[in-house]
Amino acid sequence: MLKSLPDGLYHYTGIEGLKGIVESQTLWATHFKYLNDAEEIMHFRDRLPDILCPVFKNLFSGLTPQQKQLLLDEYRSIDIALKEEPKKLATIMYNVTFGGTRNNPPIAEPHITSFCTIDKTNARIANHGLLSQWRGYGAQGGYVIIFDTEGLIELLHEEGKKWDYSAVFAGDVVYSSATDEEMRDEFCTHINAIQKNWEQTLRKLDPTALEDTYKHFVSCACRYKHWGFAEEREFRIVVAPTSPKIVEIAKKEGRTTPKKPISSFLRNRTGFRISISLRA
């Protein structure tokens, strides 16, 4: 749920990108592994243990003497256990969600389209745009397309209804320089769900409590970025096709939705992307 929408979304592109968007009335969302920074959605991994730490604090407070001794045998102290166990769980969440193998594909393969928003208190940027973006996208003649935010979000909702996606969402990027309070303010719903679901799972050994956890995890991971890019004030659209495993389960239950086509493309190296329609 978006708290508020920016007045406009600024998409910098070259002449070929401008022609493609206007003529096809589509935007391309790029597979997360083929973004300019292939490690982008990995940055949240450094913040995730802090979010998981309260879960383990609650669990450890109710341990029996025998259970506590097992932890002490492994970690030598509860404080070390509180530091290491959240890191382990964060690694597992990343490996299962975004890693995967041929036999066990990842749960989520998000595709991302990026925009900038404008700090209108900075007159130079408001009038002339961001130099970093002109340099990045204007080598052969650069342009900026300004999208109506509400209209684009409405089209995104229509896109989500048409195709078999496990996640379709949009929102401001949160940078790694954000304080814990700023993180909580932006990701409150997601953080609460991650903590609640994992505590129930670990306390009751009930894996069904995790059914929507990865959706909340993906929402955070795909909207978190290194502080060095903060001047872009980035806003992202994220779409994730439903994983093959979930599709098979849905078919057995008689639930089918058209599979979203994924195209391959060349941009420095081979990659994959999804088209998002700009038509109602």
C-alpha positions as CSV (number, residue, x, y, z in Angstrom):
1,M,0.0,0.0,0.0
2,L,1.5,3.3,-1.1
3,K,1.3,6.0,1.5
4,S,1.5,8.9,-1.0
5,L,2.5,9.2,-4.6
6,P,5.1,11.5,-6.2
7,D,3.7,14.2,-8.5
8,G,5.5,12.7,-11.5
9,L,7.9,9.9,-12.4
10,Y,10.9,10.8,-14.5
11,H,12.3,8.1,-16.8
12,Y,15.6,9.0,-18.5
13,T,16.3,7.3,-21.8
14,G,18.1,7.6,-25.2
15,I,16.5,8.2,-28.5
16,E,15.9,4.5,-29.2
17,G,14.4,4.0,-25.8
18,L,12.0,7.0,-26.4
19,K,10.9,5.7,-29.8
20,G,10.4,2.2,-28.4
21,I,8.2,3.4,-25.5
22,V,6.1,5.7,-27.6
23,E,5.6,3.4,-30.6
24,S,5.0,0.2,-28.6
25,Q,3.2,1.9,-25.7
26,T,5.1,-0.4,-23.3
27,L,7.8,-0.2,-20.6
28,W,10.4,-2.9,-20.2
29,A,11.1,-4.3,-16.7
30,T,14.5,-5.9,-16.4
31,H,15.2,-9.2,-14.6
32,F,17.0,-8.4,-11.4
33,K,20.1,-10.3,-12.3
34,Y,20.6,-8.1,-15.4
35,L,20.2,-4.7,-13.8
36,N,23.1,-2.2,-14.2
37,D,24.1,-3.3,-10.7
38,A,23.5,-7.1,-10.5
39,E,23.8,-7.0,-6.7
40,E,21.1,-4.4,-6.2
41,I,18.5,-6.5,-4.4
42,M,21.3,-8.1,-2.3
43,H,21.9,-5.0,-0.3
44,F,18.8,-5.7,2.0
45,R,20.7,-8.9,3.1
46,D,22.8,-6.7,5.4
47,R,19.8,-5.1,7.0
48,L,17.7,-8.3,7.3
49,P,19.5,-9.8,10.4
50,D,18.6,-6.7,12.4
51,I,14.9,-7.2,11.5
52,L,15.1,-10.9,12.5
53,C,17.0,-10.3,15.7
54,P,13.8,-9.6,17.8
55,V,12.4,-12.9,16.7
56,F,15.3,-14.8,18.2
57,K,15.3,-12.7,21.3
58,N,11.7,-13.7,21.9
59,L,12.5,-17.4,21.2
60,F,15.6,-17.5,23.3
61,S,13.8,-15.9,26.3
62,G,11.6,-19.0,26.5
63,L,14.2,-21.7,26.1
64,T,14.4,-24.6,28.5
65,P,17.8,-25.2,30.3
66,Q,18.5,-28.1,27.9
67,Q,17.8,-26.0,24.8
68,K,19.9,-23.1,26.2
69,Q,22.8,-25.4,26.8
70,L,22.6,-26.6,23.1
71,L,23.0,-23.0,22.0
72,L,25.9,-22.4,24.4
73,D,27.6,-25.6,23.1
74,E,27.5,-24.2,19.6
75,Y,28.0,-20.5,20.1
76,R,29.6,-20.1,23.6
77,S,27.2,-17.3,24.5
78,I,23.6,-16.3,23.9
79,D,24.8,-12.9,22.6
80,I,26.8,-14.6,19.9
81,A,23.8,-16.8,19.1
82,L,21.6,-13.7,18.8
83,K,24.1,-12.3,16.3
84,E,24.7,-15.4,14.2
85,E,21.3,-17.1,14.0
86,P,19.6,-14.1,12.3
87,K,22.4,-14.1,9.8
88,K,21.9,-17.7,9.0
89,L,18.2,-17.2,8.5
90,A,18.7,-14.2,6.3
91,T,21.1,-16.2,4.1
92,I,18.5,-19.0,3.8
93,M,15.8,-16.6,2.8
94,Y,18.0,-15.1,0.1
95,N,19.1,-18.4,-1.3
96,V,15.6,-19.9,-1.4
97,T,14.0,-16.8,-2.8
98,F,16.5,-15.5,-5.3
99,G,19.0,-18.4,-5.7
100,G,17.6,-21.7,-6.8
101,T,19.0,-24.4,-9.0
102,R,17.7,-26.1,-12.2
103,N,15.8,-28.7,-10.1
104,N,14.7,-26.1,-7.5
105,P,14.1,-22.8,-9.3
106,P,13.9,-19.6,-7.2
107,I,10.6,-18.6,-5.6
108,A,10.8,-15.1,-7.1
109,E,12.4,-13.6,-10.2
110,P,11.4,-10.0,-10.0
111,H,11.7,-7.6,-13.0
112,I,12.2,-4.0,-12.3
113,T,11.5,-0.6,-14.0
114,S,13.1,2.5,-12.5
115,F,12.1,6.1,-12.4
116,C,13.5,9.2,-10.6
117,T,11.4,11.6,-8.6
118,I,12.3,15.3,-8.2
119,D,13.2,17.2,-5.1
120,K,11.4,20.5,-5.9
121,T,13.3,22.4,-3.2
122,N,16.4,22.0,-5.4
123,A,15.7,24.5,-8.3
124,R,18.6,23.3,-10.4
125,I,17.6,19.7,-10.4
126,A,13.9,20.6,-10.8
127,N,14.6,22.7,-13.9
128,H,17.4,20.7,-15.5
129,G,17.2,17.1,-14.2
130,L,20.0,14.9,-12.7
131,L,23.4,15.1,-14.3
132,S,24.2,11.5,-13.4
133,Q,21.1,10.4,-15.4
134,W,21.9,12.5,-18.4
135,R,25.4,11.1,-18.4
136,G,24.1,7.5,-18.1
137,Y,21.4,7.7,-20.7
138,G,22.1,10.6,-22.9
139,A,25.3,9.7,-24.8
140,Q,23.5,9.6,-28.2
141,G,20.9,12.3,-27.3
142,G,19.0,12.0,-24.0
143,Y,15.4,12.5,-23.1
144,V,13.3,12.4,-20.0
145,I,9.7,11.1,-20.1
146,I,7.5,12.4,-17.3
147,F,4.8,9.9,-16.4
148,D,1.6,10.7,-14.5
149,T,2.0,8.6,-11.4
150,E,-1.6,7.8,-10.7
151,G,-2.2,6.8,-14.3
152,L,0.8,4.6,-14.4
153,I,-0.1,2.8,-11.1
154,E,-3.6,2.2,-12.5
155,L,-2.1,0.6,-15.6
156,L,0.1,-1.5,-13.3
157,H,-3.0,-2.8,-11.5
158,E,-4.5,-3.8,-14.9
159,E,-1.3,-5.5,-15.8
160,G,-1.4,-7.6,-12.6
161,K,-5.0,-8.7,-13.4
162,K,-4.1,-9.9,-16.9
163,W,-1.1,-12.1,-16.2
164,D,0.1,-14.8,-13.9
165,Y,2.2,-12.8,-11.4
166,S,3.1,-13.7,-7.8
167,A,3.9,-10.0,-7.1
168,V,3.1,-6.7,-8.7
169,F,3.9,-3.6,-6.7
170,A,5.5,-0.1,-6.8
171,G,7.1,2.3,-4.4
172,D,9.9,4.6,-3.4
173,V,13.3,3.1,-2.9
174,V,14.7,3.1,0.6
175,Y,18.4,3.7,0.8
176,S,20.9,2.0,3.1
177,S,21.6,5.2,4.9
178,A,18.0,5.2,6.3
179,T,17.7,5.0,10.0
180,D,15.8,2.1,11.7
181,E,12.9,4.5,12.3
182,E,12.8,5.4,8.6
183,M,13.0,1.8,7.6
184,R,10.1,0.9,10.0
185,D,8.1,3.8,8.7
186,E,8.4,2.7,5.1
187,F,8.3,-1.1,5.5
188,C,6.2,-1.4,8.6
189,T,3.6,-3.9,7.3
190,H,6.3,-6.0,5.7
191,I,8.6,-6.1,8.6
192,N,5.8,-6.9,11.1
193,A,4.7,-9.8,8.8
194,I,8.2,-11.2,8.4
195,Q,8.8,-11.1,12.2
196,K,5.4,-12.6,13.1
197,N,5.5,-15.4,10.6
198,W,9.0,-16.5,11.4
199,E,8.4,-16.5,15.1
200,Q,5.3,-18.6,14.7
201,T,7.2,-21.0,12.4
202,L,10.2,-21.4,14.6
203,R,8.1,-21.6,17.8
204,K,5.5,-24.0,16.6
205,L,7.4,-25.7,13.9
206,D,4.6,-24.7,11.5
207,P,5.9,-24.0,8.0
208,T,2.4,-22.9,6.8
209,A,3.0,-19.7,8.7
210,L,5.5,-18.7,6.0
211,E,3.0,-18.8,3.1
212,D,3.1,-15.0,2.5
213,T,6.4,-14.2,4.1
214,Y,8.4,-14.2,1.0
215,K,6.0,-11.8,-0.6
216,H,6.8,-9.3,2.1
217,F,10.5,-10.1,1.9
218,V,10.6,-9.5,-1.8
219,S,8.8,-6.2,-1.4
220,C,11.6,-5.0,0.9
221,A,14.5,-6.4,-1.0
222,C,13.4,-4.9,-4.3
223,R,13.0,-1.5,-2.8
224,Y,16.2,-1.2,-0.9
225,K,19.4,0.2,-2.4
226,H,22.9,1.4,-1.6
227,W,23.0,4.9,-0.2
228,G,25.4,6.0,-3.0
229,F,22.4,6.3,-5.3
230,A,20.3,8.4,-3.0
231,E,20.3,11.5,-5.2
232,E,18.2,9.7,-7.8
233,R,15.2,9.5,-5.3
234,E,14.2,6.3,-7.2
235,F,10.7,5.0,-7.6
236,R,10.3,1.4,-8.8
237,I,7.8,-0.8,-10.4
238,V,8.3,-4.5,-9.7
239,V,6.6,-7.5,-11.4
240,A,7.5,-11.1,-10.6
241,P,6.1,-13.9,-12.7
242,T,4.7,-16.8,-10.6
243,S,7.3,-19.5,-10.1
244,P,6.9,-22.8,-12.1
245,K,6.3,-24.8,-8.9
246,I,3.4,-22.6,-7.9
247,V,2.0,-22.7,-11.4
248,E,1.9,-26.5,-11.4
249,I,0.1,-26.5,-8.0
250,A,-2.4,-24.0,-9.4
251,K,-3.1,-26.1,-12.5
252,K,-3.8,-29.2,-10.3
253,E,-6.3,-27.1,-8.4
254,G,-7.9,-25.9,-11.6
255,R,-6.6,-22.3,-11.3
256,T,-5.0,-20.9,-14.5
257,T,-4.0,-17.4,-15.5
258,P,-2.1,-16.5,-18.8
259,K,1.6,-16.8,-18.4
260,K,3.4,-13.6,-18.9
261,P,5.9,-13.8,-21.9
262,I,9.5,-13.1,-21.1
263,S,11.8,-11.7,-23.8
264,S,15.5,-12.0,-24.1
265,F,17.6,-9.0,-25.1
266,L,21.2,-7.8,-25.5
267,R,22.5,-4.9,-23.5
268,N,26.1,-5.3,-22.8
269,R,25.2,-9.0,-22.2
270,T,22.3,-11.3,-22.5
271,G,19.4,-10.7,-20.2
272,F,15.6,-11.1,-19.8
273,R,12.8,-8.5,-19.5
274,I,9.1,-8.2,-19.3
275,S,6.9,-5.7,-21.1
276,I,4.4,-3.7,-19.1
277,S,1.6,-2.2,-21.2
278,L,0.9,1.5,-21.1
279,R,-2.5,0.9,-22.7
280,A,-5.7,0.6,-20.5
